[in-house]
Amino acid sequence: MADEEIQKKGEELANLELKIAEGEKEIADVKQEAKSKVKGLSDTLSGKINYARKIAREIESGNKFQVVVVEERLSEDTNKVETFRTDTGEVVDERAANEEDKQTSFEDLVDETLEKVAEDTEAAEGNGEVEDDRTGIDASATEEVDGSEFFDEDENKETGETGEANA
């Protein structure tokens, strides 16, 4: 073969190798795209299968399955912990209270105190009276007291002292 012919065959070979590499890359890209598409379709199908199974279980049992928020509260009257649905208030479980359940946390005490203060403030604003449940003292009383009912006038005159309290 002449040098010119070798040169042409070399160029032809180089072009073919470039096209082969491009074709292999295109095949790899299509495979990756197909793999992604198959995964997406498979996930969608799996979701539909799971949903169909859920519906079948609901039909079979006659119950609807769903996630609901529940809370526990201590019933001091019955000494039991009740688990209730927050959306309906329905008690869904009940168990005997243990010592940990009976222990009031600091946060609970703060919450109860703040609620009591809010209730007392609301009541005071509503009717002008605030009575401390613990002492029975009407906290809204505005009458001024000079304290003279606590002192014996006669004793003060005899001793010449003022403001001395009776024992």
HELIX and SHEET records of a PDB file:
HELIX    1   1 ASP A    3  SER A   61  1                                  59    
HELIX    2   2 GLU A   99  LYS A  102  1                                   4    
HELIX    3   3 PHE A  106  ASN A  127  1                                  22    
HELIX    4   4 SER A  148  PHE A  150  5                                   3    
HELIX    5   5 GLU A  153  THR A  159  1                                   7    
SHEET    1   A 3 VAL A  70  SER A  75  0                                        
SHEET    2   A 3 LYS A  80  ARG A  85 -1                                        
SHEET    3   A 3 VAL A  91  ALA A  96 -1                                        
END                                                                             
